[in-house]
Amino acid sequence: MTKLNPAVLTAILALACALPSAAQKLVAPQAIAPQAAAPLPPVSGVVEAEWDFLKAAGQYKEKDVLELALPQLEDWLARNPENPNSGEAQLLKANLHLKLGDYKSALIDLLKHFQAYPQAASAEGARKLFTDTLAKKADKKTRPALEEASPAPGKTAVDFNISALLEKLSVSAGEAYYDPLTAEFRDFFNRFPNYAKNDSLRLALADLHQKNGEYLSSKLAYEKMIQLHPLSPLLARAKRSLGGVLADNLKEFDKAIEVYQAIAASFPGTDEAWTAYSRLPALAERQKKYDLAVEIYEKIIELYPDREETYNSYKAEARVLRSELNKFPEAVAVLNRLADKYKGERAIAALLLAAEIYRKDMKAGEDEVKMYDRIVAEYETDPQAPKALYAAGEVYDKAKDTEKAREYYQKVMEKYPDDPLSKKAEKRVSAIVSGKS
């Protein structure tokens, strides 16, 4: 803050020492006997005296004085929101912000004036100041949102009017007016701690923090909403948003997993539960919690059998079982279940992958061939069928089981004579017969 010059300091001291009555004179301290101390004025008199003081302070042009007066005015308004002079005080607050170069706070002050003091004598002056300031200062992007929020309220409930204003502005102008809006949220919660819709308002504040990149503030706001409103119908949404902030912004992956698990358990069948299930496996894999990932993939398959994403859950579960947990039979079982459900190209791809696991990981040639047999049995006309038969022949060829190898090569020749593999199969049969295999 700028250092006060002597002249300004003298003015402030003189103003602060002034008594409510302008005609009342200061009395020298030594002339007053201790037992004759004057009684304190009634509370209402102090309130009005302070208002007179603040109103006078607001007329100064010196920035130093205005910077000192503004927080005192805010405190006075917080203590006396329903005083007959509060409307005028709200307008004065807007004027002080303008004098200090903060037009954004001034516009929010004026919008609050419209909602909190629509019948005040200062309403006309507030409307004119708003119109002028909006035209001169507000940017084209946010001006329509501010104009839309400016009509006088249709209801007389101040808490409803102000809360509706804050929720609306946090969505439509929250990025540009973040600082004055967050200040008004705080003021609202102090004034109306028991307002019935505070859960919605706290969620709006948390969203506002998140939108503006204030992720720690957002996390705390979501957590506070969840703590204070455990029965709110917005609880699932708040937890989902909290999980997103933890996972995407703060990188607190284990905490995000806990939040998403709680959502999945507490809100089955909801959109929030689906979000939790769809995010949990990747987070679990990232944290090397592979058993948990498999468990979640299984829950997705069980609970969401008709979603397109469930196909990917089968594939991902098989991958984790194979690559991370070395549970090869379990991986093959998942792939066979996939082939049972999806058929066609997807089923064939799953069976070929199962065959690969038998070949590379389990060294189980007989079981590998079973996968090829299934492809041929269920998809005889598919281009992969002759390839499956030929691959089965190769399995037996490498195992020196020439009779079985010749059997499969022969099937390629008989069933698919026009396929390019037919000629290769014929050569393999000839080699086997001639003893050159």
N, C-alpha and C positions, 0 to 999 in steps of 0.2 A: 504494500500500500504506500502511496505517496506520503512523504513526511509533511505534516501540517505546518503551514507558516504561522507566525505569531498572530496575525490578524484573524485568520480563520479559527485558530484555537480560542482566541478571546471571544469570538462570536458564539462558539459552541458552548463554552462555559457559561456565558451570559444567558444563553437560551435554556440550558439545563438547570440553571439556578432560579429561573423565573417561576414565581408562584402562580396559581391559577388566576388570581385577581390581578389585573394589570395595575390597579391603583395601590395594591398592597406594597408597603416599603420593607426593605430589608432592615432587620434590627441587629445592632452590634451584638455579637455573642456574649461579651462581658456584661451586657446590661440585663441578661436573662438569668434569673436564679434557677438552679437545678430543679427545685421543687415546683417551679412555675412553668415547666415545659408545656408547650401547646399540645393539645390532643391531636391524634392523627385524624385526618379527614375521613369520612365514610368511603367505603370501597368504590361506590359509584362515582364519587367525586374524584378519586384518584384516576379512575379509568378515563373520565372526561378530561381531566387535567393532562393526562399523558397524550390523549388524542390532540388536544390543542397544541401541545408541545411538538408532536410529530407533524401536524399540519403546517405549523410555522417553519419547522426544519425543512420541509419539502419545498419551501419557496426559495431556499438558497440556491445560488448558481454554482458555488464552488463544489467541484467533484468530491473533494475530501469530505465535506460535510454530508453530501448525499450518500456516499459509501457507508458512512457511520449511521445515518438515519434509516437506510433501507432495512437492515436486519431487525432494527428495533420496531419498525412498522410491521414487518412480517410476524414478529413475536406478538405484537398487540393484536393483530388480526387472528392469530392462532388462539389467543386467549379469549377474544371477544368476537366470534364469528357472526353473532346475531345482534350485535349492538346497533342502535339506530344509525350510527355513523359508519358502519362497516362497509356499506356500498361505496361511500365516498372514499374510505380508506383503501378499498380495492382499486378504485380509479387512481388514487394517488400513487399506489404501488406501481401501476402501469406507467404513470408519468415519470416516476423516479427511474424505472428501468430504461425508458426512452432517453432521459437526460444522461444516463450512464452509457448509452450506446448499445443497449441490449434490446433490440426491437422484438426478437423472438419471445423473450420472457414477457415483454409488454403485451404482445398479441395473445399469449396464453392467459395473462392476467385479465384481459378484457373479455375473452371468451368465458372465463370463469365468472366474471361479473354478470354476464348475460344469464348464466344458469343459476347463480346463487342469489342475485339481487335484482331480479327483473322488474320489481316495482319501486326500486330506490329512486330518489330524486336525481341521483347521478347517472341514471340509465341513459338519458339523452346524450350527455357529454361522453359517456363511455362508447356509445354507438358511433358518434362522430369521430372520436379518436381512433377507433378501430378501423373505420372506413378509410380514413386518411392514411393511417400507418400501413394498412394492407396494400393500398394502391402504390405507395411510395417505396415500401421496403420488401414486401414478400415476393418471392420468386414465382414465376409462372407455374412451376410444377406443383407447388404446395398451396397456392392461392385458392384454387377451387375447393380443396378440402377444408380450408379454414372458413371460407364463405359458407360452405354447407353446414358447418358446425355452429354458425353464428345466430341463427334465429332464436327468438325467445322460446323457452320451454313450454310445452303444453301441460305439464304437470307441475304441481307446487312443491313436491317433495324434493328438497335440496339435495339430499344424498343420492337419490335416483338421477337427478339432472346432472350432477357433477360426475358421477360414475359413468353415465352414458357418454358424456363428453370425453372423458379420459380414454375409455375403451375405443371410441371412434377415432380419436386423434392418434392413438398409439398405432393403429393400423394404417391410417391414411397419411400421417405426417410424422410418424415416429422417428425416422432417421434424422430429419432436418431439425426437429424440435425436441430432441432426446433429453437434453439437460433440464429445460423448464418443465417438461412433462413428468420426468422422474421426481422432481421436487414436488409437483402437485399430487402425485400418487402418495408420497410420504405424508403430505399434509392431510390428505383424505383419510388415510388409515389412522392417523392420530385423532382426527375429529370424529370419525365414524367407525370405531373399532368393532362394533356389533352389527354393522350393516349386513343385511341378509345375503347380498350378492358379492360379498368380499372375496369369495372363492374365485369368481369369474374375473374380478378386478386384479387379484393377485396373479392369476394366470396371464392376464394381459400384460402386466408389468414384467413378468418373467420372459414372455415372448419379446417384449420391447428390448430388454437387455440382450437377449440372444440375437435379435435382428441387428443390433448395433455393435456386435462383436464383444460385448462385455460378458464373457462366458462365465466367469466366476460369479459375478452378480446374478446372472441368469440361473446358475445352478442353485445358489442359495435361495433365490426367490421361488423356484420350483419346490425345493425342499420345504420351505416355510409354508407354502400353500398346502402341500401334502400333510405336513404336521398339524396345521391349524384347522384343516377341513377334511378329516378322514372319511366323512360320509358324503362328501360332495359328489354329484354326478359327473363332475369334470375330473375326478381323481385319475382315471385311467389315462386320459389325455395328458394330464400333468406329468404322470410317470413316464409316459412314452416320450414326451419332450425332454424330460430329464435324462432319460437314457440316451437320447440323441446327442445332447450336449456333452455328456460324459464320454461317449464313444468317439464322436466326430471332432469335438473342439478341445476338450481337456485331456483326451487320451487316457482317461481313467478306465481302462478296459474291464478290469475285474469288477469295479463298482457298477459299470454298465451292465455286465452280465447279471449281477444280483438284481438290478432293477428290472431287467427284461424277464428274468425268471419269475419275479414276483408278479409281473403283469400277466404272464402266461398262466400262472396258477390261479390268480384272483379274478381274471376277467375273461373266462373262456368264451369263445365264439364271437368276440368283438374284433373290430378293426385293429384295436391296439394290441390284442393278443396275436393277431397275424403278424403285425409289425415285429413284435417281440420274437416270435418263432423264426421269422425270415432273417433277423439280424443275429440271433444267438449263435448259430453254428459257425459263422465266420469269425466271430469274436472268440468263441471257444477254441477254434483251431489256432487263432493268432496267439492265444495264451497257452498253447500246447495242451489244452484240456480235451484230448481227443475222444476219450470215453463220453464226455458230456456232449461233444459234437455229434457222435453217433446216436446218442440218446435223443437229441433234439431232431435229427433227421428222421428218426423212427416216429417221433410224435407228429411231425409234419405229414409223413406218409399216412399215419393213422387218422389224424384229425382233418386233413385237407386232401382227400383222395382225388378230387376232381380239379384241383388247381393245376395250371400248367407248370408252376414251380415245383410241384411234387416230383415230376420226372427228374429234375436236376437233383432233388434230394436223394433219390435212389442212386444216381451216379456218384454224387459226392460221398454218400455213406460208403459205397463200395471202395471208392478211392482211399478214404481215411482208413478203413479196415485193412486194406492191402498195403498202402504205402507207409502209414504211420504206426499201425498196431500189429502188423504182420499176422493178421487174422485172416488167412487166405480162404479157408472153407467158408467162413462167414461172409467174406466179400463175394464169393461165387454164389452163395445162397441169395444175397441181395440182387445180384444180376439176373438170376433165374426168376426171381419175383418180378423184376422189372420186365423181363420178357413175357411173363404171364399176363401182365397188365396192358402193356402198350402195343405189342404186336408190330408187324411190319418192319420197316427200316430200323426203328429204335430197338426192337427186340433182337434183330440180327446182330446189330452192333454190340449189344450187351452180351450175347452168347459168344461172339468172337472174342470179346474181352475176357470172358470167363475161361474160354479155351486157352487164351494167352497165360492166364494165371496158373492153370493146370500145367502148362508147358514150362514156363519160366520159373515160377515160384515153388510149385509143388512137385514137379517132375513126374506128373501122373498122366502118362500117355493114354491109358484106357479112358480116364475121365475126360481128357481133352477130346477124344473121339466122340464121346457122348454128346458134347456140345455141337459138333459138326453134324452128327446124326439128327439132332433136334432141328437144326436149321433146314436140313433136306426134307425132313418129315413134315414140317409146318410151312415151308416156303419153297416148295419144289420148283416153282416157275421163276423164282427170283434169280437174278444174275449171280448172287452169292452162293447158290446151291451147288453148282459144279465146282466152284472154288473150295467149298467145304468138303466135298467128296475127295477132291484131289489132295487137300491138306490131310485128310484122314489117311489116305494111302501113304503119304509121306511119313506120317507118324509110325506106321507099321514097317515101312521101308527102312527107317533109321533103327528100328528095334529088331531088324533082321527077321521079321515075321512076314516072309515073302507071300505066303498064301493069303493072309489078310490084306496085304498091300495090293496084291493082284486083284483081289475082290473089289476093292474100292476103285482102283484105276479102271477096272472093267465097267463099273457102274457109270463112271464119267463117260466112257465111250458109248454105252448103250442108251443112257438117258439124255445125253447132250452131245449128239454127234456133230452138231454144227458149231459147238463152242470151241474156241482156240485151244482150250485145255484138253480137248479130246485127242488131238494128235500127240500132245505131250504124254498123255496117259497111255496111248498106244505104244509109244517108244519105251515107256517104263515097263509095260507088260512084256514087250519083246525082250527087253533086257533081263527081266526076271526069268522068262521061259528059257532063254539061252544061257542062263547062269551068270550073267554079267552085272547083276544088280549089286 
